Amino acid sequence: MITAEPASSDGSADSRSSRQADWELDFYSRPILEADGKKRWELLITGSPDRSGRPPFRYERRCPAGEVNSTWLASALRDALDLALSEGWSPPQRLRCWRSAMRTMVQRAGTELGLEVRPSRRTYALIDWLAQREREVYPAEEGFMAGPLAPSPAPTPTPALPLPEAVRGDAWSWASLPLGSLRDAEDWPLGFHDLLPIPDALAADHPVPGLRLFSRSRALALAGWLGGLEPVRLRVEGCQLVLDAGQDDAWLVTDLEPEAAHTTRRELDTAREQIGGLQFIAVQTTPETPRFEGFWMLRDQPEP
């Protein structure tokens, strides 16, 4: 979640009683035929993981195919909120969902319960959970539709638009940080931020590529705007550095010289192959300033 100050990470009972995390939600059909010949519908909710190593909140519930609507979803969300409370979780500040086809339904249900719904692909924990269920859970279910399935309609790529004026700094630089240093990021002086867990198996000397943005007069405001865009990943398209964000947004960060584009693409590809696609975006007043007004860890991974 995006916060103004680092979250408490101690293991005390008081800390546990007020634990809070954003929720990542998927409400959709699965590759399983029920006894009535209709595809199974399922609601999955996971809390965005923190870096404490404790399991996130999770909730799953099947929905009859004839009851797929915002009323059923709102009822299930109430049940999930009650369960979370019983497990020591506060209600989430925001609920992220990435399927555009379900946006209206999720928005209606969330509004009914007073939950802020953000269309966003920044649902890394949910994507990992779905991938695990598709490998290990669904194939073991009766009615699993094995073999090739008709692919989902490919989304129309969104042309990259110039970054909004509010998110443009005075300067930028391409950089890398050793992965080991990011393990201590909770202790850095941070403003707006969103940090991701780092698997213990990854070597500390792996370089993590990223983008640094600088603004002497409005770094904090720039960081606030950037967080609102829901940054997902950086990629190189042709000779352009592009930031994917939100549910289907693509923002042009800058044009690159051919050689720089090649080098940047290679670094991002290497990160995808060796460290799970980890990246970062940092916002500072100057390159020498130790404080980060904004710092986001990103992941480049296959989209659902």
VEXDREN-238153 format. One record per residue (C-alpha): residue in one letter; x, z, y. Coordinates in steps of 0.25 Angstrom, whole numbers, plus 2048, in hexadecimal, padded with zeros to 3 digits. Each point is the difference from the previous one (the first is absolute). Example, Ala and Ser with C-alpha at 12.3 -4.5 7.8 and 13.67 -1.06 7.14 Angstrom:
2
A83181F7EES8067FE80E
//
This chain:
304
M800800800I8047FE80ET80380D807A80680580DE80980A7F9P8058027F2A7F68067F6S80380D7FAS8087FF7F3D80180E7FBG7F98047F3S7F980C805A7F18037FCD7FD7FF80FS8067F2801R7F97FC7F3S7F2804806S8017F780CR8077F47F9Q7FB7F3806A8027F17FDD7FA7F3803W7F87FA7F5E8027F27FAL7F37FA7FAD7FD7F57F7F7F17FD7FCY7FF7F37F7S7FE7FA7F3R8098027F4P8047F67F5I7F68077F6L7F27FC7FBE7F780C7FEA7F58007F5D7F67F9809G8097F4802K80480480FK80E802805R80480F802W80080580FE80980B803L80480980CL80E804801I80680980BT80E806801G80680880BS80C7FA807P80C8077F9D809809808R80E8037FDS7FE80E7F9G7FF7FA7F2R7F38067FEP7F57F77FAP7F77FA80AF7F1802800R7F97F67F7Y7F17FC7FDE7FA7F67F7R7F27FD7FDR7F87F47FAC7F57FA807P7F47F97F9A8007F1803G7F2801806E80480B80AV80C7FA807N7FC80380ES80480980CT7F680B7FCW8068027F2L80E800806A7FC80A80BS7FB8097F5A80D7FE7F8L80880380CR7F980D802D8038047F2A80F7FC802L80080980DD7FA80C7F8L80A7FE7F5A80C7FF80AL7FC80D807S7FF8077F3E80E7FB7FDG80680680DW7FF7F3808S7FA7FE80EP7F87F4803P8087F3803Q8037FC80ER7FE7F27FCL7FC7F77F5R8077F37FDC7FB7F47F8W8067F37FFR7F57F77F9S7F97F780BA7F47FE7F7M7FD80E800R80380480FT7F2801805M7FB8087F4V80C80A801Q7FE80180FR7F18037FFA80380B7F6G80B806807T7F980080DE7F48087FAL80A80B7FCG8087FF80DL80C7FA7FAE8097F7808V8027F37F7R80C7F7803P8017F37F9S80E8007FCR80A7FB7F6R80880D802T7FB8057F2Y80D8007F8A7FB80C7F7L7F37F97FDI8077F37FDD8098077F6W7F58087FAL7F87F37FEA80C7F97F9Q80280C7F7R7F17FF7FCE8007F17FER80C8027F6E7FD80D7F9V7F1803802Y7F77F4800P8067F97F4A7FC80C7F7E7F2800805E7F57FA7F7G7FB7F3807F80D7FD806M8017F1804A80D7FC7FAG8077F3803P8007F880DL7F680380AA7FB7F780BP80980480CS7FA80680CP7FF7F680CA80D7FF807P7FF80680ET8027F780BP80E803806T7FE80680EP8097F980AA80A809807L7FC80480EP80A80580BL80180F800P7F680680AE80780380DA7FE80F7FEV8097FF7F3R80C7F8807G80C808803D80B7FD809A8097FC7F5W8018007F1S80B8007F5W8007FD7F1A80780C7F8S8018077F3L80080F7FCP8068067F3L7F48047F7G80680E7FFS7FF80280FL7F17FD7FFR7FE80C7F6D80380980CA7F77F9809E7F680C801D80B808808W8027F580AP7FA80180EL7F47F87FEG7F47FC808F7F67F77FAH8047FE7F1D7FC7FD7F2L80A8027F5L7FF7FC7F2P8068077F3I80D7FB7FBP8027FF7F1D80B8097FBA8067F57F8L8047F880BA80E801805A80380680DD8097F5805H7F67F47FFP7FE7FA80EV7F1801805P7FE7F480AG7F880280CL7FC7FD80FR80480980CL7F87FF80CF80480580ES7F980480CR80680980BS7F3803808R7F57FF7F5A8058027F2L7F680B7FDA7F47F7804L8067F47F8A8018097F4G7F2804801W7FB7F2801L8097FB7F5G7FA80B7F7G7F27FC803L8047F27FBE8028067F2P80D7F97FDV8027FC7F2R80C7F77FEL80B7F7807R8027F27FBV8077F3804E7F77F4801G8087F4803C80980480CQ7F780B804L80080F7FEV7F18047FDL7FA80E7FFD7F48017F6A7F680A805G7F28057FEQ7F77F97F6D8047F2803D80880080DA80D7F9802W80980280CL80B7F8805V80C809804T80A7F6804D8067F27FDL80D8007F8E80C7F7800P8007F97F2E80C8087FCA7FA80D804A7F37FC7F9H8087FD7F3T80780E801T7F4808803R7F87F97F5R80B8037F6E80180F804L7F18017FED8007F97F3T80B80A7FBA7F880C805R7F47FB7F8E8087FE7F3Q80980D801I7F880A807G7F17FD7FFG7FF7F880DL80380C809Q8027FD80FF7FE80780DI7FC7FE80FA80680A80AV7FD80180FQ80A807809T80280080FT80F7FB7FEP8097FD7F4E80880D803T7F380A801P8008087F3R7F0802801F7F77F67FAE7F37FF808G7FB7F87F4F8057FE7F2W7F87FA7F5M8057FD7F1L7FA7F37FBR7FF7F97F2D8017F27FDQ7F87FE7F3P7F77F77F9E7F2801806P7F48037F7
//
